[in-house]
Amino acid sequence: MTNKLIFLVFVAMFVTFCTRTNTTLKTQEKIRVILDTDANNELDDQHAIAYMLFSGKVFDVEGITVNKTYNGGSIDDHYAEAVRIVKLCNLYPDIPVYKGATGTYKEIVGHLNEENFDGSDAVNFIIERAHAKDHRKLVLLGVGKLTNITLAIKKDPSIIDRVRIVWLGSNYPDPGEYNLVNDTTAINPLLESSAEFEMVMVRYGKPSGTDAVVAYLKDFQQKMPGKGPHISTPVTGRHGGKFTNFGDYSVNLFENFRGHPSSRPLFDMAAVSIVKNPAWAERVEINAPKFVNGKWVDRPNNPRKIVIWENFDKDSIMADFYRTMEHYVLAKP
């Protein structure tokens, strides 16, 4: 092979490498996200928040909004727990937290023109960040009731093309599920809209839902102590005690959870995980159903499509959770 031919081959290989590298860099673009959570409900919300905030190589976190559901006390309690976790991740107040809806969509929607309607801080923040000058869509990752997100879409429909809604909720095609029943009036307006909408299945007791993504107390007691950045000013936990890192608080949350279980699904953390890596679940596109009188009604001829996520790779998700706790990269606001 002549020197000239060798040179041309080298140039071709170099161009191919650069093209592939460019493509890789484009596909690794960070994901803009707002997490909407009933943070004080149980213990999966807190781990979803920390997992997101420790995944700084993947997420640009715009903020956290909270909503009130049946468990966990007042909206102030949900807000306080979210702030507590952000502080333990050493990101407060850089990552802002906003109070959202106490009531339901149906109760609030007629008041959207008022200055201080129920949930206005969270709803207005969602709209503001959706309009930020950025070519990336904003992911609205809901792990509580849908109220804040649906109100934002209703108040300003112009954000529809600027957001991707991913919601941990429903046992579809079966009825029930905690996040859904906390505000059944918020689901159909999204299903009837043109918003990009994805439902992350819960499906209690079934292997196809996030109910199967289980954490074990013994693993937490072994793996979590001391994990995360250590802060100088201790934070008082929801069950008392003082904490200077998320890992220690994580163990405390598990040990004090009602009924003192030896294992617990991390529903909400699993929802964060499939936004982080879609390969960890099966993505299925369906014709958008409707929720009527407490039941799902399929509409096979409906041209409107939505996505459901099911059959989660629980081993990969839990492995990444522990790996992220060990080798965290803090998200940037």
Residue, then its C-alpha position, 0 to 999 in steps of 0.5 A: m500500500t502506497n503512502k498516499l493510499i495509507f494517508l487517504v485511509f487514515v483521513a477516512m477513518f478520522v472523519t468517520f470517528c469524528t462523525r460518530t463522536n458528534t452523533t454520540l455527543k448529541t445523543q448524550e444531551k442532558i435532559r431538562v426536568i421538573l419533578d412533581t411530587d407528593a414528597n412526604n407520602e411514603l419513602d419512594d418520593q425521597h429516593a426519586i428526588a435524590y436519585m435525580l439530583f445525584s444523576g447530574k451527568v444525565f439531568d439538568v434539574e429545573g426545580i421541584t414542585v409538590n402536591k398534596t395527596y391523602n397521606g403525608g399531611s398538609i402541602d407544607d409537610h410535602y414542601a418541607e420534606a422536599v426541601r429536606i432532601v434537597k438540603l441533604c443533597n447539598l443543592y438548596p436553594d440552588i434547586p428551587v422547590y415550589k408548593g402546588a395544588t392541595g385540591t383537585y383539578k376540577e376544584i381549581v380549574g375555574h380559578l386559574n385567572e385569579e392571582n393566587f389560586d390553589g397551586s399557583d406557585a408550582v403551576n406558574f413555575i412549570i409554565e415559566r420553565a417550559h417557555a425558557k429559551d432552550h431547544r430541549k423539551l422540558v420533561l414534567l416528571g410526575v410522581g404524585k397526582l397530575t393536578n399541577i401538570t394538568l393545570a399548567i397545560k390548561k392555563d397555558p396550552s402554548i407549552i404543549d409542544r415544549v413539554r414531555i409529560v411522564w407520569l408514574g400513575s395508574n394500573y392500566p388497564d385495571p382501575g385504582e392506583y394511589n396517584l390516579v385516585n387522588d385526582t381522577t379529574a386531572i387525567n382526561p384533560l391530558l388524554e384529550s390534549s395533544a401533549e406528549f404523554e407517557m404513563v409509567m405503570v404501577r400495577y400492584g402485585k404484578p411483575s409488569g409494574t413498578d411494584a416489582v422494583v423492590a428495595y430491601l431494608k437489609d440492603f439499605q442498612q448495608k449500602m446506604p449509610g454515609k452516601g451523598p455529600h456531607i453538609s455542615t448544618p444538620v437537617t432534622g428528619r421527618h421522624g426526628g434525629k439529625f442528619t448530614n447526608f442523604g444516605d443516613y436519612s434514607v436508612n432512617l426513612f426505611e426503618n421508620f416506615r409504617g408497618h416496618p416492612s423488610s422490603r418496599p417498592l421504589f415506584d417513583m425512583a423507577a419512574v426517574s430511572i426510565v427517563k434516565n435510561p429507556a432501555w430499563a423498561e418496555r415502551v408501548e404506544i397505545n390509542a389513548p383510553k379514557f377514564v370513566n366512572g372509576k374504570w378505563v375505557d379503551r378507544p381503539n379507533n382514537p387517533r390520539k396516541i400515548v405511551i405506557w411503560e411496563n416490564f421494568d428491568k428491576d435488577s438494572i434499575m436497583a444496581d444503577f440506584y446504588r451505583t449512583m448513590e456511591h458515585y454521585v454527580l450533583a445536578k446543576p440547576 
